[in-house]
Amino acid sequence: MSTVLEPVTLSIEGMTCSSCVNTVEKALNAVEGVSASVNFATETAHILSPAEMDIKALVKIVEKAGYKATLLQDGQSMTLHNKKSARALFFAFIFAAPAVAISMVMSWHHRIDMRVLQALDQFNLRHPLYSPTAWVVIALSAPVVLLVAWPIHRAALRNLKHPTMDNLISLGSLTAFTWSIYANATGAGDVYTEVAAGVIFFVILGRFLETRAKSRAGAALSSLLALGSKEVTIVRGGFPLIVPIDQLEIGDEFEVLPGGRIATDGIVIKGESAVDNSMLTGESKPVDVRPGSQVIGASINHNGRLIVRATRIGSDTELARITAMVISAQGTKAPIQRLADRISAVFVPIVTLISIATFVSWYYTDHTLTRSISVAITVLVIACPCALGLATPVALLVASGRGAQRGIILREPRVLEVARTVDAVVFDKTGTLTQGVMKVQTATVSMSAGAVLGSSFAPLINEATILSSVLAIESQNTHPVALAIARHAIAKGARMYEATDFSVTPGSGAAGRVNLGVQSPVVLIGSPAAVAHSSTDFHPELKLAIAKGQEDGLTVSVLAWDGVALAVFAVGDELKSDAATTISNLRTMGITPWLVTGDSAEVAASVATTVGIDAAHVVSGALPETKLKFVEELKTQGHCVLMIGDGINDAAALTAADLSMAMGTGTDTAISSADITLMNAGLNSVIDALKLAKKTLKIIHLNMGWALIYNVLGLPIAALGLLRPIYAAAAMALSSLFVVTNSLRIK
C-alpha cells in the first residue's frame, strides 16, 4: 500500500546563502518518506511528507539544522523585510561609518594621534601605544563586530559541520578584529579593525537591499495571496449577514455590491453587471455577467448588485488553484539550479582552504604577518555563494509572479529551458482555436418559400414569427446546436409560444406542434437530409444557404412548417479573434503549427484555412490515442513539440509533449496535465508565455554567468593581494544585488 503524501510549505528564517539551502534540504530529505525542495529567493521549503507526519516534527528538523521555521500562511509575505534588519543596518552604519572614515583619512588619523599623545605627555601618562586612534576605531568597531554581527557568528557556530557564507564572514571579521587588538597593543603590525566593521556593514546592507528586492520580486504572488476576501455578505431569509469567509459554504447565496470583490467562485442567480477578472486572467476587458453566468472569486464587480450562489470554496477555488500552482512552480528547481546547488555545497570549504593556503604562501614568501592576514581576510570576504544561489530562484520568482499577473501560470521551471527549442506546435480545435461554444453563424429566412403554405399562413410568414416557432421547439432540446439556435432566436427578440407533441430523433432533429394563434403548424427542425424526407423541395435560396454552410464546415439545420422549408441555420464554433494572428506569430518565431482535431475533415480544413495552417498539417477525426501517437511521432522525427489543448481527450497528448499548455477555461484533467496554464481565453497568451520563458532563461544564464565570473576573477585578484578587504566586502554585497535587480528586469 502506497503512502499518502501531503504538500507542506514552511517559511524558513536565517538562510543567508545557497549553502544554507543545502543544509536545510539535507536535514529534511534525510527523514524517511520526506521529499523537500528549499527556495533561497522565497525563503521557503516545499515539502511532500507522509500524511500522518506532524508539521511540528518538520519544524523541529529545520530548527535542529540551525534555522527557524513556521508554517506559511495565506497572505504571509514570502520575503519579509522587517524592522529588525533595518535596525541592524542603522546601528552598523552609525558605528562603522566613522571607524572607516577615520582609518581611511590619514590626516584625521595623525591629528588624533598627536593630540592624544600630547595630552598624555602633559599628565606624564605616556604609554607605549602603537596608535591611540586605532583604539578609537577598535572601540567604534566593537559594537558592530560583537553585537550587530552576533546573528552571523551564531549561525556560523551552528553550521560548523556544514559551513556557509556566515562562516566566511564570521571568520574574516573576527580575525581582523582580534588581530587589530593584538597588533595595536604590541606594535606588531597594521590595524584592520575598520575592515571588520566595514565587512559587517556591507554584508548587512547587501542583505537589506537584497531582501527588499526579493520582496519586489515576490510582489505579484503576495498580491495574489492578498486577493482573497476576509468577509462575505451572505443572504439568508432575504436579509444580508456579514460573516467571516471561512463560514461560507457551498450553496450559500451572497451579495456583491458595485465595486466589491466577489468572495468565491459561483454562479450568478440575480442581477447584471460587468466583472473585472484581470488580476486572475490578465484579460483587461470586463466580462458581462447575468443570471446563469459563472464568476470567479477575487474578481471585481463593476456596476451592478449581484447575488451569487457559491459553487467552490476554500482551496477548491480558481484563486487558490492559481496560487497553489505558482507556489509549486517557485518551489521546484530548474535543472540549471541543481548545478548551482552542487557548486555551492562545496564552495565554502574550498574557499576556506584557499584562504589558508593564501595566508601560508604569503607569509612564507617573506611578507609580513599583517600583510598575509590582510590578503587571507580579503579572500574570505570576497567569496560569496549568494549570487550563485540567487541566480535562478529570484528570476523564477519574478517570472512566475509576472506570468500570474498576465494569466500565465508556470507549473514547472523546466519549461523555461524547453521553450527556447520548440519548433512544432499541435493545436486542438474546440475550446483552443475556437471559443468552445456553438453559435449561429448565418441564418437565412425565405419569405418566398412560405408562399407554398397558402393565404391562411401569409400573416405569419415573417422573420419574427418564424424565429418564435424555432424557439418553441429548440428551447426544449438540450443538444448544443439546438441551444445555439434558441439563443439566436432570443437575441433577435423572438416570443415564446407553446409547443405540444414535442419529440426528438437523435441525429435527425426535433419536432412539435406550435400554437401561433391563427395557425398551429407542425414545426420540424433538423439536418437537411432528415427534413428533406418529410418536406417539399427546398427553395433555391435555402439550397444555396445549405451548400454555403456545409462548404464552410458548419452544422446546418433546416426549419419546416407543415412540410415546407422556411429557414436555414448554419451553426458553428466561433474562432477566437486572435487565432490567425497567433498562428502567424508562431510561424515568425520558426514554429510550425499543426491542427489535430476530432472534427470532420471538412470542418478541420475550413478552420485550418481560416487561421493559416497548411492543409498538409491537418489531422481530422482524431481520437485521444490518435493525438497521443501523433505527438510521439513528431518527437521521434526530432521535433520539440508544444501541445495546446483544453479537454479530457487532450490530456494524454499534453503529458507526452515536450512542452504543454492548457486553456484555463478547459477541464481540470487538461490543466493538471499541462506545464503551463493560460487563464486568458485568448491565444495571444501562447506567444506571451513563450516570450516570458525565453526571457527568463536568458536572465538566468546572465545571472549564472555573472556569479561564476565574479568568483572566478574575484578570488585570484584577492589572493594576489590586489584588493583591500573593505572593497572586497562591497563587491560581495554588490554581486548579490546585481543578480536580484537583473532578475527584476523580467517585470
Buried (B, 14 or more C-beta within 10 A) or exposed (E): EEEEBEEBBBBBEBBBBBBBBBBBBBBBBEBEEBEBBBBBBBBBBBBEBEEEBEBEEBBEBBEEBBBEBEEBEEEBBBBBBEEEBEEBBEBBBEBBBBBBEBBEEEEBBEEBBEEBBEEBEEEEEEEEBBBBBBBBBBEBBBBBBBEBBEBBBBBBEBBEEBBBBBBBBBBBBBBBBEBBBEBBBEEBBBBBBBBBBBBBBBBBBBBBBBBBBBBBBBBBBBEBBEBBBEEBBBBEEEEEEEBEBEEBEBEBBBBBEBEBBBBBBBBBBBBBBBBBBBBBBBBEEBBEBEEEBBBBBBBBBBEBBBBBBBBBBEEEBBBBBBBBBBBBBBBBBBEBBEEBBEBBBEBBEEBBEBBEEBBEBBBEEEBEBBBBBBBBBBBBBBBBBBBBBBBBBBBBBBBBBBBBBBBBBBBBBBBBBBBEEBBBBBBBBBBBBBBBEBBBBBBBBBBEBBBBBEEEBEEBBEBEBBBBBBBBBBBBBEBEBBBBBBBBBBEBEBBEBEBEEBEBEEEBBBBBBBBBEEBBBBBBBBBBEBBBEBBBEBBEBBBEBBEBBBEBBBBBBBBBBBBBBBBBBBBBBBBBEBBBBBBEBBBEBEBBBBBBBBBEEBBBBBBBBBBBBEEEBBBBEBEBEBBBBBBBEBBEEEBBBBBBBBBBBBBBBBBBBBBBBBBBBBBEBBBBBBBBBBBBBBBBBBBBBBBBBBBBBBBBBBBBEBBBEBBEEBBEBBBEBEBBBBBBBBBBBBBBBBBBBBBBEBE
